Amino acid sequence: MRRPIEAVKNFCLIQLELLKTREQKLRKEIEDCHIQREFLSTILKDLGNTKAIEVDKVKNLLTTMRDIKK
């Protein structure tokens, strides 16, 4: 009876590692998206389109900082 329990424990540990890796990749992708959005918003601002960009920039920056800390 001990063998099935060990197998389930090992399976769970492997799955947790896979999820950890996936979560790290997703966080990196989200961070990249925030950086790209910030860059594009800056370009639009420089070109004269300032509609709600400032508020969006601050919001995105704070979100990125929170996400990176996790």
PDB file of N, CA, C and O in Angstrom:
ATOM      1  N   MET A   1       0.822  -1.199   0.000  1.00  0.00           N
ATOM      2  CA  MET A   1       0.000   0.000   0.000  1.00  0.00           C
ATOM      3  C   MET A   1       0.867   1.264   0.000  1.00  0.00           C
ATOM      4  O   MET A   1       0.409   2.325  -0.423  1.00  0.00           O
ATOM      5  N   ARG A   2       2.078   1.162   0.457  1.00  0.00           N
ATOM      6  CA  ARG A   2       2.966   2.315   0.529  1.00  0.00           C
ATOM      7  C   ARG A   2       3.363   2.802  -0.864  1.00  0.00           C
ATOM      8  O   ARG A   2       3.541   4.003  -1.068  1.00  0.00           O
ATOM      9  N   ARG A   3       3.499   1.912  -1.798  1.00  0.00           N
ATOM     10  CA  ARG A   3       3.958   2.270  -3.146  1.00  0.00           C
ATOM     11  C   ARG A   3       3.001   3.228  -3.871  1.00  0.00           C
ATOM     12  O   ARG A   3       3.464   4.214  -4.445  1.00  0.00           O
ATOM     13  N   PRO A   4       1.700   2.977  -3.864  1.00  0.00           N
ATOM     14  CA  PRO A   4       0.784   3.923  -4.516  1.00  0.00           C
ATOM     15  C   PRO A   4       0.815   5.314  -3.873  1.00  0.00           C
ATOM     16  O   PRO A   4       0.697   6.323  -4.568  1.00  0.00           O
ATOM     17  N   ILE A   5       0.971   5.365  -2.576  1.00  0.00           N
ATOM     18  CA  ILE A   5       1.020   6.655  -1.887  1.00  0.00           C
ATOM     19  C   ILE A   5       2.258   7.428  -2.328  1.00  0.00           C
ATOM     20  O   ILE A   5       2.184   8.630  -2.587  1.00  0.00           O
ATOM     21  N   GLU A   6       3.377   6.750  -2.412  1.00  0.00           N
ATOM     22  CA  GLU A   6       4.614   7.404  -2.861  1.00  0.00           C
ATOM     23  C   GLU A   6       4.479   7.875  -4.306  1.00  0.00           C
ATOM     24  O   GLU A   6       4.964   8.949  -4.662  1.00  0.00           O
ATOM     25  N   ALA A   7       3.832   7.084  -5.119  1.00  0.00           N
ATOM     26  CA  ALA A   7       3.642   7.457  -6.524  1.00  0.00           C
ATOM     27  C   ALA A   7       2.787   8.723  -6.634  1.00  0.00           C
ATOM     28  O   ALA A   7       3.082   9.606  -7.440  1.00  0.00           O
ATOM     29  N   VAL A   8       1.744   8.807  -5.835  1.00  0.00           N
ATOM     30  CA  VAL A   8       0.876   9.991  -5.849  1.00  0.00           C
ATOM     31  C   VAL A   8       1.645  11.209  -5.346  1.00  0.00           C
ATOM     32  O   VAL A   8       1.518  12.296  -5.909  1.00  0.00           O
ATOM     33  N   LYS A   9       2.442  11.036  -4.290  1.00  0.00           N
ATOM     34  CA  LYS A   9       3.254  12.139  -3.777  1.00  0.00           C
ATOM     35  C   LYS A   9       4.222  12.635  -4.855  1.00  0.00           C
ATOM     36  O   LYS A   9       4.342  13.841  -5.075  1.00  0.00           O
ATOM     37  N   ASN A  10       4.907  11.716  -5.521  1.00  0.00           N
ATOM     38  CA  ASN A  10       5.850  12.089  -6.573  1.00  0.00           C
ATOM     39  C   ASN A  10       5.144  12.801  -7.722  1.00  0.00           C
ATOM     40  O   ASN A  10       5.649  13.792  -8.250  1.00  0.00           O
ATOM     41  N   PHE A  11       3.990  12.297  -8.103  1.00  0.00           N
ATOM     42  CA  PHE A  11       3.208  12.931  -9.163  1.00  0.00           C
ATOM     43  C   PHE A  11       2.866  14.372  -8.782  1.00  0.00           C
ATOM     44  O   PHE A  11       3.025  15.286  -9.591  1.00  0.00           O
ATOM     45  N   CYS A  12       2.397  14.571  -7.553  1.00  0.00           N
ATOM     46  CA  CYS A  12       2.021  15.912  -7.091  1.00  0.00           C
ATOM     47  C   CYS A  12       3.226  16.849  -7.081  1.00  0.00           C
ATOM     48  O   CYS A  12       3.109  18.009  -7.477  1.00  0.00           O
ATOM     49  N   LEU A  13       4.362  16.367  -6.642  1.00  0.00           N
ATOM     50  CA  LEU A  13       5.571  17.200  -6.624  1.00  0.00           C
ATOM     51  C   LEU A  13       5.994  17.607  -8.035  1.00  0.00           C
ATOM     52  O   LEU A  13       6.392  18.748  -8.268  1.00  0.00           O
ATOM     53  N   ILE A  14       5.907  16.678  -8.955  1.00  0.00           N
ATOM     54  CA  ILE A  14       6.254  16.974 -10.347  1.00  0.00           C
ATOM     55  C   ILE A  14       5.287  18.000 -10.920  1.00  0.00           C
ATOM     56  O   ILE A  14       5.704  18.947 -11.587  1.00  0.00           O
ATOM     57  N   GLN A  15       4.001  17.814 -10.662  1.00  0.00           N
ATOM     58  CA  GLN A  15       2.997  18.754 -11.167  1.00  0.00           C
ATOM     59  C   GLN A  15       3.198  20.149 -10.588  1.00  0.00           C
ATOM     60  O   GLN A  15       3.040  21.146 -11.294  1.00  0.00           O
ATOM     61  N   LEU A  16       3.544  20.222  -9.311  1.00  0.00           N
ATOM     62  CA  LEU A  16       3.794  21.523  -8.689  1.00  0.00           C
ATOM     63  C   LEU A  16       4.990  22.230  -9.337  1.00  0.00           C
ATOM     64  O   LEU A  16       4.961  23.446  -9.530  1.00  0.00           O
ATOM     65  N   GLU A  17       6.021  21.484  -9.666  1.00  0.00           N
ATOM     66  CA  GLU A  17       7.183  22.075 -10.346  1.00  0.00           C
ATOM     67  C   GLU A  17       6.813  22.559 -11.741  1.00  0.00           C
ATOM     68  O   GLU A  17       7.242  23.630 -12.169  1.00  0.00           O
ATOM     69  N   LEU A  18       6.014  21.767 -12.448  1.00  0.00           N
ATOM     70  CA  LEU A  18       5.583  22.177 -13.782  1.00  0.00           C
ATOM     71  C   LEU A  18       4.747  23.458 -13.715  1.00  0.00           C
ATOM     72  O   LEU A  18       4.908  24.352 -14.546  1.00  0.00           O
ATOM     73  N   LEU A  19       3.871  23.541 -12.742  1.00  0.00           N
ATOM     74  CA  LEU A  19       3.047  24.739 -12.568  1.00  0.00           C
ATOM     75  C   LEU A  19       3.900  25.951 -12.198  1.00  0.00           C
ATOM     76  O   LEU A  19       3.647  27.063 -12.661  1.00  0.00           O
ATOM     77  N   LYS A  20       4.904  25.728 -11.367  1.00  0.00           N
ATOM     78  CA  LYS A  20       5.804  26.811 -10.976  1.00  0.00           C
ATOM     79  C   LYS A  20       6.526  27.372 -12.206  1.00  0.00           C
ATOM     80  O   LYS A  20       6.629  28.587 -12.375  1.00  0.00           O
ATOM     81  N   THR A  21       7.016  26.487 -13.045  1.00  0.00           N
ATOM     82  CA  THR A  21       7.704  26.911 -14.265  1.00  0.00           C
ATOM     83  C   THR A  21       6.757  27.645 -15.195  1.00  0.00           C
ATOM     84  O   THR A  21       7.112  28.681 -15.758  1.00  0.00           O
ATOM     85  N   ARG A  22       5.572  27.121 -15.357  1.00  0.00           N
ATOM     86  CA  ARG A  22       4.578  27.761 -16.226  1.00  0.00           C
ATOM     87  C   ARG A  22       4.209  29.151 -15.709  1.00  0.00           C
ATOM     88  O   ARG A  22       4.098  30.103 -16.481  1.00  0.00           O
ATOM     89  N   GLU A  23       4.022  29.254 -14.394  1.00  0.00           N
ATOM     90  CA  GLU A  23       3.674  30.533 -13.793  1.00  0.00           C
ATOM     91  C   GLU A  23       4.792  31.562 -14.015  1.00  0.00           C
ATOM     92  O   GLU A  23       4.512  32.727 -14.296  1.00  0.00           O
ATOM     93  N   GLN A  24       6.038  31.141 -13.891  1.00  0.00           N
ATOM     94  CA  GLN A  24       7.163  32.048 -14.124  1.00  0.00           C
ATOM     95  C   GLN A  24       7.183  32.537 -15.569  1.00  0.00           C
ATOM     96  O   GLN A  24       7.430  33.715 -15.827  1.00  0.00           O
ATOM     97  N   LYS A  25       6.924  31.632 -16.505  1.00  0.00           N
ATOM     98  CA  LYS A  25       6.885  32.018 -17.918  1.00  0.00           C
ATOM     99  C   LYS A  25       5.752  33.013 -18.183  1.00  0.00           C
ATOM    100  O   LYS A  25       5.937  33.990 -18.909  1.00  0.00           O
ATOM    101  N   LEU A  26       4.582  32.763 -17.592  1.00  0.00           N
ATOM    102  CA  LEU A  26       3.445  33.665 -17.780  1.00  0.00           C
ATOM    103  C   LEU A  26       3.720  35.035 -17.175  1.00  0.00           C
ATOM    104  O   LEU A  26       3.365  36.054 -17.767  1.00  0.00           O
ATOM    105  N   ARG A  27       4.348  35.072 -16.005  1.00  0.00           N
ATOM    106  CA  ARG A  27       4.699  36.350 -15.387  1.00  0.00           C
ATOM    107  C   ARG A  27       5.660  37.137 -16.281  1.00  0.00           C
ATOM    108  O   ARG A  27       5.537  38.354 -16.420  1.00  0.00           O
ATOM    109  N   LYS A  28       6.611  36.430 -16.880  1.00  0.00           N
ATOM    110  CA  LYS A  28       7.562  37.075 -17.781  1.00  0.00           C
ATOM    111  C   LYS A  28       6.840  37.635 -19.008  1.00  0.00           C
ATOM    112  O   LYS A  28       7.123  38.752 -19.441  1.00  0.00           O
ATOM    113  N   GLU A  29       5.923  36.871 -19.556  1.00  0.00           N
ATOM    114  CA  GLU A  29       5.150  37.348 -20.710  1.00  0.00           C
ATOM    115  C   GLU A  29       4.326  38.580 -20.347  1.00  0.00           C
ATOM    116  O   GLU A  29       4.261  39.537 -21.118  1.00  0.00           O
ATOM    117  N   ILE A  30       3.698  38.557 -19.172  1.00  0.00           N
ATOM    118  CA  ILE A  30       2.900  39.701 -18.728  1.00  0.00           C
ATOM    119  C   ILE A  30       3.798  40.917 -18.542  1.00  0.00           C
ATOM    120  O   ILE A  30       3.438  42.025 -18.939  1.00  0.00           O
ATOM    121  N   GLU A  31       4.955  40.713 -17.945  1.00  0.00           N
ATOM    122  CA  GLU A  31       5.893  41.821 -17.768  1.00  0.00           C
ATOM    123  C   GLU A  31       6.297  42.400 -19.125  1.00  0.00           C
ATOM    124  O   GLU A  31       6.359  43.619 -19.288  1.00  0.00           O
ATOM    125  N   ASP A  32       6.571  41.533 -20.092  1.00  0.00           N
ATOM    126  CA  ASP A  32       6.924  41.986 -21.436  1.00  0.00           C
ATOM    127  C   ASP A  32       5.786  42.788 -22.069  1.00  0.00           C
ATOM    128  O   ASP A  32       6.030  43.797 -22.732  1.00  0.00           O
ATOM    129  N   CYS A  33       4.562  42.347 -21.869  1.00  0.00           N
ATOM    130  CA  CYS A  33       3.402  43.071 -22.405  1.00  0.00           C
ATOM    131  C   CYS A  33       3.290  44.462 -21.779  1.00  0.00           C
ATOM    132  O   CYS A  33       3.009  45.437 -22.475  1.00  0.00           O
ATOM    133  N   HIS A  34       3.509  44.550 -20.475  1.00  0.00           N
ATOM    134  CA  HIS A  34       3.444  45.842 -19.807  1.00  0.00           C
ATOM    135  C   HIS A  34       4.530  46.784 -20.337  1.00  0.00           C
ATOM    136  O   HIS A  34       4.279  47.971 -20.549  1.00  0.00           O
ATOM    137  N   ILE A  35       5.711  46.260 -20.544  1.00  0.00           N
ATOM    138  CA  ILE A  35       6.810  47.077 -21.071  1.00  0.00           C
ATOM    139  C   ILE A  35       6.473  47.566 -22.475  1.00  0.00           C
ATOM    140  O   ILE A  35       6.679  48.737 -22.795  1.00  0.00           O
ATOM    141  N   GLN A  36       5.954  46.672 -23.309  1.00  0.00           N
ATOM    142  CA  GLN A  36       5.585  47.059 -24.673  1.00  0.00           C
ATOM    143  C   GLN A  36       4.471  48.106 -24.659  1.00  0.00           C
ATOM    144  O   GLN A  36       4.514  49.071 -25.423  1.00  0.00           O
ATOM    145  N   ARG A  37       3.469  47.917 -23.787  1.00  0.00           N
ATOM    146  CA  ARG A  37       2.366  48.875 -23.688  1.00  0.00           C
ATOM    147  C   ARG A  37       2.899  50.242 -23.260  1.00  0.00           C
ATOM    148  O   ARG A  37       2.501  51.271 -23.805  1.00  0.00           O
ATOM    149  N   GLU A  38       3.798  50.242 -22.284  1.00  0.00           N
ATOM    150  CA  GLU A  38       4.389  51.488 -21.815  1.00  0.00           C
ATOM    151  C   GLU A  38       5.147  52.184 -22.956  1.00  0.00           C
ATOM    152  O   GLU A  38       5.031  53.396 -23.138  1.00  0.00           O
ATOM    153  N   PHE A  39       5.905  51.423 -23.703  1.00  0.00           N
ATOM    154  CA  PHE A  39       6.665  51.970 -24.829  1.00  0.00           C
ATOM    155  C   PHE A  39       5.729  52.575 -25.882  1.00  0.00           C
ATOM    156  O   PHE A  39       5.940  53.699 -26.339  1.00  0.00           O
ATOM    157  N   LEU A  40       4.709  51.826 -26.253  1.00  0.00           N
ATOM    158  CA  LEU A  40       3.770  52.305 -27.268  1.00  0.00           C
ATOM    159  C   LEU A  40       2.993  53.526 -26.785  1.00  0.00           C
ATOM    160  O   LEU A  40       2.731  54.444 -27.562  1.00  0.00           O
ATOM    161  N   SER A  41       2.629  53.537 -25.514  1.00  0.00           N
ATOM    162  CA  SER A  41       1.928  54.691 -24.956  1.00  0.00           C
ATOM    163  C   SER A  41       2.814  55.931 -24.998  1.00  0.00           C
ATOM    164  O   SER A  41       2.341  57.033 -25.275  1.00  0.00           O
ATOM    165  N   THR A  42       4.093  55.743 -24.723  1.00  0.00           N
ATOM    166  CA  THR A  42       5.038  56.857 -24.780  1.00  0.00           C
ATOM    167  C   THR A  42       5.153  57.398 -26.191  1.00  0.00           C
ATOM    168  O   THR A  42       5.183  58.611 -26.395  1.00  0.00           O
ATOM    169  N   ILE A  43       5.218  56.508 -27.163  1.00  0.00           N
ATOM    170  CA  ILE A  43       5.292  56.938 -28.562  1.00  0.00           C
ATOM    171  C   ILE A  43       4.046  57.741 -28.930  1.00  0.00           C
ATOM    172  O   ILE A  43       4.148  58.800 -29.549  1.00  0.00           O
ATOM    173  N   LEU A  44       2.866  57.236 -28.547  1.00  0.00           N
ATOM    174  CA  LEU A  44       1.627  57.963 -28.843  1.00  0.00           C
ATOM    175  C   LEU A  44       1.623  59.334 -28.183  1.00  0.00           C
ATOM    176  O   LEU A  44       1.195  60.320 -28.784  1.00  0.00           O
ATOM    177  N   LYS A  45       2.097  59.393 -26.949  1.00  0.00           N
ATOM    178  CA  LYS A  45       2.151  60.678 -26.252  1.00  0.00           C
ATOM    179  C   LYS A  45       3.080  61.636 -27.001  1.00  0.00           C
ATOM    180  O   LYS A  45       2.742  62.801 -27.212  1.00  0.00           O
ATOM    181  N   ASP A  46       4.244  61.138 -27.398  1.00  0.00           N
ATOM    182  CA  ASP A  46       5.200  61.967 -28.129  1.00  0.00           C
ATOM    183  C   ASP A  46       4.627  62.462 -29.452  1.00  0.00           C
ATOM    184  O   ASP A  46       4.988  63.535 -29.936  1.00  0.00           O
ATOM    185  N   LEU A  47       3.737  61.671 -30.026  1.00  0.00           N
ATOM    186  CA  LEU A  47       3.126  62.055 -31.292  1.00  0.00           C
ATOM    187  C   LEU A  47       1.896  62.941 -31.101  1.00  0.00           C
ATOM    188  O   LEU A  47       1.307  63.407 -32.077  1.00  0.00           O
ATOM    189  N   GLY A  48       1.512  63.172 -29.853  1.00  0.00           N
ATOM    190  CA  GLY A  48       0.425  64.104 -29.587  1.00  0.00           C
ATOM    191  C   GLY A  48      -0.885  63.487 -29.144  1.00  0.00           C
ATOM    192  O   GLY A  48      -1.844  64.222 -28.909  1.00  0.00           O
ATOM    193  N   ASN A  49      -0.970  62.185 -29.020  1.00  0.00           N
ATOM    194  CA  ASN A  49      -2.202  61.530 -28.577  1.00  0.00           C
ATOM    195  C   ASN A  49      -2.092  61.275 -27.075  1.00  0.00           C
ATOM    196  O   ASN A  49      -1.517  60.269 -26.658  1.00  0.00           O
ATOM    197  N   THR A  50      -2.635  62.172 -26.267  1.00  0.00           N
ATOM    198  CA  THR A  50      -2.478  62.070 -24.818  1.00  0.00           C
ATOM    199  C   THR A  50      -3.732  61.626 -24.094  1.00  0.00           C
ATOM    200  O   THR A  50      -3.776  61.710 -22.867  1.00  0.00           O
ATOM    201  N   LYS A  51      -4.736  61.167 -24.781  1.00  0.00           N
ATOM    202  CA  LYS A  51      -6.008  60.773 -24.166  1.00  0.00           C
ATOM    203  C   LYS A  51      -5.807  59.635 -23.159  1.00  0.00           C
ATOM    204  O   LYS A  51      -5.539  58.497 -23.546  1.00  0.00           O
ATOM    205  N   ALA A  52      -5.933  59.939 -21.913  1.00  0.00           N
ATOM    206  CA  ALA A  52      -5.921  58.962 -20.806  1.00  0.00           C
ATOM    207  C   ALA A  52      -4.663  58.119 -20.739  1.00  0.00           C
ATOM    208  O   ALA A  52      -4.648  57.106 -20.040  1.00  0.00           O
ATOM    209  N   ILE A  53      -3.629  58.493 -21.428  1.00  0.00           N
ATOM    210  CA  ILE A  53      -2.404  57.692 -21.427  1.00  0.00           C
ATOM    211  C   ILE A  53      -1.688  57.804 -20.085  1.00  0.00           C
ATOM    212  O   ILE A  53      -1.167  56.808 -19.583  1.00  0.00           O
ATOM    213  N   GLU A  54      -1.653  58.992 -19.499  1.00  0.00           N
ATOM    214  CA  GLU A  54      -0.935  59.191 -18.238  1.00  0.00           C
ATOM    215  C   GLU A  54      -1.496  58.301 -17.132  1.00  0.00           C
ATOM    216  O   GLU A  54      -0.734  57.655 -16.414  1.00  0.00           O
ATOM    217  N   VAL A  55      -2.797  58.264 -16.991  1.00  0.00           N
ATOM    218  CA  VAL A  55      -3.426  57.431 -15.966  1.00  0.00           C
ATOM    219  C   VAL A  55      -3.131  55.972 -16.231  1.00  0.00           C
ATOM    220  O   VAL A  55      -2.840  55.221 -15.299  1.00  0.00           O
ATOM    221  N   ASP A  56      -3.198  55.557 -17.475  1.00  0.00           N
ATOM    222  CA  ASP A  56      -2.935  54.183 -17.859  1.00  0.00           C
ATOM    223  C   ASP A  56      -1.475  53.796 -17.571  1.00  0.00           C
ATOM    224  O   ASP A  56      -1.204  52.673 -17.147  1.00  0.00           O
ATOM    225  N   LYS A  57      -0.557  54.707 -17.797  1.00  0.00           N
ATOM    226  CA  LYS A  57       0.859  54.431 -17.549  1.00  0.00           C
ATOM    227  C   LYS A  57       1.114  54.136 -16.079  1.00  0.00           C
ATOM    228  O   LYS A  57       1.783  53.159 -15.746  1.00  0.00           O
ATOM    229  N   VAL A  58       0.587  54.968 -15.211  1.00  0.00           N
ATOM    230  CA  VAL A  58       0.784  54.779 -13.774  1.00  0.00           C
ATOM    231  C   VAL A  58       0.159  53.459 -13.328  1.00  0.00           C
ATOM    232  O   VAL A  58       0.762  52.695 -12.574  1.00  0.00           O
ATOM    233  N   LYS A  59      -1.027  53.209 -13.794  1.00  0.00           N
ATOM    234  CA  LYS A  59      -1.726  51.962 -13.441  1.00  0.00           C
ATOM    235  C   LYS A  59      -0.926  50.744 -13.895  1.00  0.00           C
ATOM    236  O   LYS A  59      -0.759  49.795 -13.128  1.00  0.00           O
ATOM    237  N   ASN A  60      -0.438  50.759 -15.112  1.00  0.00           N
ATOM    238  CA  ASN A  60       0.340  49.641 -15.643  1.00  0.00           C
ATOM    239  C   ASN A  60       1.661  49.470 -14.912  1.00  0.00           C
ATOM    240  O   ASN A  60       2.084  48.343 -14.652  1.00  0.00           O
ATOM    241  N   LEU A  61       2.309  50.565 -14.581  1.00  0.00           N
ATOM    242  CA  LEU A  61       3.570  50.498 -13.860  1.00  0.00           C
ATOM    243  C   LEU A  61       3.379  49.863 -12.490  1.00  0.00           C
ATOM    244  O   LEU A  61       4.161  49.004 -12.082  1.00  0.00           O
ATOM    245  N   LEU A  62       2.336  50.289 -11.781  1.00  0.00           N
ATOM    246  CA  LEU A  62       2.058  49.712 -10.463  1.00  0.00           C
ATOM    247  C   LEU A  62       1.713  48.226 -10.571  1.00  0.00           C
ATOM    248  O   LEU A  62       2.151  47.423  -9.746  1.00  0.00           O
ATOM    249  N   THR A  63       0.940  47.866 -11.575  1.00  0.00           N
ATOM    250  CA  THR A  63       0.582  46.460 -11.780  1.00  0.00           C
ATOM    251  C   THR A  63       1.831  45.637 -12.059  1.00  0.00           C
ATOM    252  O   THR A  63       1.990  44.546 -11.512  1.00  0.00           O
ATOM    253  N   THR A  64       2.712  46.148 -12.901  1.00  0.00           N
ATOM    254  CA  THR A  64       3.945  45.430 -13.231  1.00  0.00           C
ATOM    255  C   THR A  64       4.799  45.239 -11.986  1.00  0.00           C
ATOM    256  O   THR A  64       5.336  44.155 -11.756  1.00  0.00           O
ATOM    257  N   MET A  65       4.924  46.286 -11.189  1.00  0.00           N
ATOM    258  CA  MET A  65       5.729  46.185  -9.978  1.00  0.00           C
ATOM    259  C   MET A  65       5.156  45.148  -9.023  1.00  0.00           C
ATOM    260  O   MET A  65       5.908  44.391  -8.409  1.00  0.00           O
ATOM    261  N   ARG A  66       3.834  45.103  -8.889  1.00  0.00           N
ATOM    262  CA  ARG A  66       3.196  44.105  -8.024  1.00  0.00           C
ATOM    263  C   ARG A  66       3.429  42.701  -8.572  1.00  0.00           C
ATOM    264  O   ARG A  66       3.720  41.782  -7.807  1.00  0.00           O
ATOM    265  N   ASP A  67       3.304  42.527  -9.876  1.00  0.00           N
ATOM    266  CA  ASP A  67       3.472  41.213 -10.493  1.00  0.00           C
ATOM    267  C   ASP A  67       4.891  40.698 -10.346  1.00  0.00           C
ATOM    268  O   ASP A  67       5.103  39.505 -10.124  1.00  0.00           O
ATOM    269  N   ILE A  68       5.856  41.584 -10.468  1.00  0.00           N
ATOM    270  CA  ILE A  68       7.255  41.176 -10.373  1.00  0.00           C
ATOM    271  C   ILE A  68       7.586  40.694  -8.964  1.00  0.00           C
ATOM    272  O   ILE A  68       8.376  39.766  -8.795  1.00  0.00           O
ATOM    273  N   LYS A  69       6.986  41.318  -7.956  1.00  0.00           N
ATOM    274  CA  LYS A  69       7.255  40.942  -6.569  1.00  0.00           C
ATOM    275  C   LYS A  69       6.738  39.557  -6.243  1.00  0.00           C
ATOM    276  O   LYS A  69       7.247  38.921  -5.320  1.00  0.00           O
ATOM    277  N   LYS A  70       5.755  39.074  -6.960  1.00  0.00           N
ATOM    278  CA  LYS A  70       5.132  37.771  -6.651  1.00  0.00           C
ATOM    279  C   LYS A  70       6.026  36.638  -6.972  1.00  0.00           C
ATOM    280  O   LYS A  70       5.653  35.482  -6.772  1.00  0.00           O
TER     281      LYS A  70
END
